[in-house]
Amino acid sequence: MATQTVEGSSRSGRPKRTNAGNLLKPLN
């Protein structure tokens, strides 16, 4: 689940609405 959300956000280039988005922001 978590991996899928992260992959989806990375693919679209836009954080959906979960911790993945918050994690992707600092990562970038």
PDB file with one MODEL, atoms N, CA, C and O in Angstrom:
MODEL        1
ATOM      1  N   MET A   1       0.841  -1.203   0.000  1.00  0.00           N
ATOM      2  CA  MET A   1       0.000   0.000   0.000  1.00  0.00           C
ATOM      3  C   MET A   1       0.882   1.262   0.000  1.00  0.00           C
ATOM      4  O   MET A   1       0.768   2.112  -0.883  1.00  0.00           O
ATOM      5  N   ALA A   2       1.734   1.361   0.974  1.00  0.00           N
ATOM      6  CA  ALA A   2       2.601   2.539   1.076  1.00  0.00           C
ATOM      7  C   ALA A   2       3.450   2.683  -0.181  1.00  0.00           C
ATOM      8  O   ALA A   2       3.603   3.777  -0.724  1.00  0.00           O
ATOM      9  N   THR A   3       3.998   1.561  -0.630  1.00  0.00           N
ATOM     10  CA  THR A   3       4.847   1.610  -1.828  1.00  0.00           C
ATOM     11  C   THR A   3       4.032   2.078  -3.025  1.00  0.00           C
ATOM     12  O   THR A   3       4.510   2.875  -3.832  1.00  0.00           O
ATOM     13  N   GLN A   4       2.822   1.592  -3.140  1.00  0.00           N
ATOM     14  CA  GLN A   4       1.978   1.977  -4.280  1.00  0.00           C
ATOM     15  C   GLN A   4       1.702   3.478  -4.256  1.00  0.00           C
ATOM     16  O   GLN A   4       1.796   4.139  -5.291  1.00  0.00           O
ATOM     17  N   THR A   5       1.370   4.011  -3.112  1.00  0.00           N
ATOM     18  CA  THR A   5       1.083   5.446  -3.024  1.00  0.00           C
ATOM     19  C   THR A   5       2.321   6.249  -3.410  1.00  0.00           C
ATOM     20  O   THR A   5       2.228   7.219  -4.162  1.00  0.00           O
ATOM     21  N   VAL A   6       3.458   5.851  -2.902  1.00  0.00           N
ATOM     22  CA  VAL A   6       4.702   6.566  -3.205  1.00  0.00           C
ATOM     23  C   VAL A   6       4.987   6.502  -4.697  1.00  0.00           C
ATOM     24  O   VAL A   6       5.337   7.511  -5.309  1.00  0.00           O
ATOM     25  N   GLU A   7       4.841   5.329  -5.281  1.00  0.00           N
ATOM     26  CA  GLU A   7       5.093   5.178  -6.718  1.00  0.00           C
ATOM     27  C   GLU A   7       4.126   6.045  -7.515  1.00  0.00           C
ATOM     28  O   GLU A   7       4.530   6.739  -8.448  1.00  0.00           O
ATOM     29  N   GLY A   8       2.874   6.004  -7.152  1.00  0.00           N
ATOM     30  CA  GLY A   8       1.864   6.792  -7.867  1.00  0.00           C
ATOM     31  C   GLY A   8       2.204   8.278  -7.793  1.00  0.00           C
ATOM     32  O   GLY A   8       2.157   8.973  -8.808  1.00  0.00           O
ATOM     33  N   SER A   9       2.540   8.761  -6.623  1.00  0.00           N
ATOM     34  CA  SER A   9       2.872  10.178  -6.468  1.00  0.00           C
ATOM     35  C   SER A   9       4.104  10.512  -7.304  1.00  0.00           C
ATOM     36  O   SER A   9       4.134  11.531  -7.995  1.00  0.00           O
ATOM     37  N   SER A  10       5.105   9.662  -7.241  1.00  0.00           N
ATOM     38  CA  SER A  10       6.338   9.914  -7.993  1.00  0.00           C
ATOM     39  C   SER A  10       6.034   9.938  -9.490  1.00  0.00           C
ATOM     40  O   SER A  10       6.588  10.750 -10.231  1.00  0.00           O
ATOM     41  N   ARG A  11       5.161   9.053  -9.922  1.00  0.00           N
ATOM     42  CA  ARG A  11       4.818   8.971 -11.356  1.00  0.00           C
ATOM     43  C   ARG A  11       4.102  10.252 -11.791  1.00  0.00           C
ATOM     44  O   ARG A  11       4.475  10.878 -12.783  1.00  0.00           O
ATOM     45  N   SER A  12       3.093  10.621 -11.052  1.00  0.00           N
ATOM     46  CA  SER A  12       2.304  11.807 -11.414  1.00  0.00           C
ATOM     47  C   SER A  12       3.100  13.083 -11.100  1.00  0.00           C
ATOM     48  O   SER A  12       2.844  14.142 -11.673  1.00  0.00           O
ATOM     49  N   GLY A  13       4.043  12.965 -10.204  1.00  0.00           N
ATOM     50  CA  GLY A  13       4.829  14.137  -9.836  1.00  0.00           C
ATOM     51  C   GLY A  13       4.045  15.022  -8.871  1.00  0.00           C
ATOM     52  O   GLY A  13       4.439  16.158  -8.607  1.00  0.00           O
ATOM     53  N   ARG A  14       2.934  14.501  -8.344  1.00  0.00           N
ATOM     54  CA  ARG A  14       2.137  15.288  -7.392  1.00  0.00           C
ATOM     55  C   ARG A  14       1.745  14.399  -6.215  1.00  0.00           C
ATOM     56  O   ARG A  14       1.136  13.348  -6.417  1.00  0.00           O
ATOM     57  N   PRO A  15       2.078  14.795  -5.010  1.00  0.00           N
ATOM     58  CA  PRO A  15       1.728  14.021  -3.811  1.00  0.00           C
ATOM     59  C   PRO A  15       0.218  13.924  -3.647  1.00  0.00           C
ATOM     60  O   PRO A  15      -0.483  14.935  -3.677  1.00  0.00           O
ATOM     61  N   LYS A  16      -0.278  12.706  -3.473  1.00  0.00           N
ATOM     62  CA  LYS A  16      -1.752  12.542  -3.357  1.00  0.00           C
ATOM     63  C   LYS A  16      -2.232  13.178  -2.045  1.00  0.00           C
ATOM     64  O   LYS A  16      -2.393  14.397  -1.988  1.00  0.00           O
ATOM     65  N   ARG A  17      -2.459  12.399  -1.012  1.00  0.00           N
ATOM     66  CA  ARG A  17      -2.896  12.976   0.273  1.00  0.00           C
ATOM     67  C   ARG A  17      -2.622  11.946   1.363  1.00  0.00           C
ATOM     68  O   ARG A  17      -3.544  11.317   1.883  1.00  0.00           O
ATOM     69  N   THR A  18      -1.343  11.779   1.702  1.00  0.00           N
ATOM     70  CA  THR A  18      -0.961  10.813   2.753  1.00  0.00           C
ATOM     71  C   THR A  18       0.446  11.140   3.227  1.00  0.00           C
ATOM     72  O   THR A  18       1.019  12.155   2.830  1.00  0.00           O
ATOM     73  N   ASN A  19       0.986  10.309   4.049  1.00  0.00           N
ATOM     74  CA  ASN A  19       2.358  10.535   4.526  1.00  0.00           C
ATOM     75  C   ASN A  19       3.320  10.528   3.343  1.00  0.00           C
ATOM     76  O   ASN A  19       4.371  11.167   3.388  1.00  0.00           O
ATOM     77  N   ALA A  20       2.963   9.813   2.297  1.00  0.00           N
ATOM     78  CA  ALA A  20       3.830   9.738   1.107  1.00  0.00           C
ATOM     79  C   ALA A  20       4.135  11.148   0.610  1.00  0.00           C
ATOM     80  O   ALA A  20       5.284  11.465   0.301  1.00  0.00           O
ATOM     81  N   GLY A  21       3.126  11.981   0.532  1.00  0.00           N
ATOM     82  CA  GLY A  21       3.341  13.355   0.067  1.00  0.00           C
ATOM     83  C   GLY A  21       4.314  14.079   0.987  1.00  0.00           C
ATOM     84  O   GLY A  21       5.251  14.723   0.513  1.00  0.00           O
ATOM     85  N   ASN A  22       4.108  13.984   2.265  1.00  0.00           N
ATOM     86  CA  ASN A  22       4.989  14.653   3.230  1.00  0.00           C
ATOM     87  C   ASN A  22       6.403  14.093   3.143  1.00  0.00           C
ATOM     88  O   ASN A  22       7.379  14.813   3.354  1.00  0.00           O
ATOM     89  N   LEU A  23       6.504  12.814   2.833  1.00  0.00           N
ATOM     90  CA  LEU A  23       7.825  12.185   2.747  1.00  0.00           C
ATOM     91  C   LEU A  23       8.501  12.552   1.435  1.00  0.00           C
ATOM     92  O   LEU A  23       9.725  12.668   1.367  1.00  0.00           O
ATOM     93  N   LEU A  24       7.700  12.731   0.401  1.00  0.00           N
ATOM     94  CA  LEU A  24       8.268  13.068  -0.913  1.00  0.00           C
ATOM     95  C   LEU A  24       8.782  14.505  -0.915  1.00  0.00           C
ATOM     96  O   LEU A  24       9.785  14.808  -1.562  1.00  0.00           O
ATOM     97  N   LYS A  25       8.111  15.369  -0.208  1.00  0.00           N
ATOM     98  CA  LYS A  25       8.525  16.785  -0.166  1.00  0.00           C
ATOM     99  C   LYS A  25       9.956  16.919   0.362  1.00  0.00           C
ATOM    100  O   LYS A  25      10.804  17.483  -0.328  1.00  0.00           O
ATOM    101  N   PRO A  26      10.243  16.423   1.554  1.00  0.00           N
ATOM    102  CA  PRO A  26      11.595  16.511   2.118  1.00  0.00           C
ATOM    103  C   PRO A  26      12.599  15.747   1.271  1.00  0.00           C
ATOM    104  O   PRO A  26      13.768  16.124   1.193  1.00  0.00           O
ATOM    105  N   LEU A  27      12.152  14.695   0.649  1.00  0.00           N
ATOM    106  CA  LEU A  27      13.055  13.881  -0.177  1.00  0.00           C
ATOM    107  C   LEU A  27      13.545  14.698  -1.366  1.00  0.00           C
ATOM    108  O   LEU A  27      14.716  14.637  -1.738  1.00  0.00           O
ATOM    109  N   ASN A  28      12.643  15.452  -1.948  1.00  0.00           N
ATOM    110  CA  ASN A  28      12.999  16.252  -3.114  1.00  0.00           C
ATOM    111  C   ASN A  28      13.873  17.413  -2.669  1.00  0.00           C
ATOM    112  O   ASN A  28      14.292  18.223  -3.496  1.00  0.00           O
TER     113      ASN A  28
ENDMDL
END
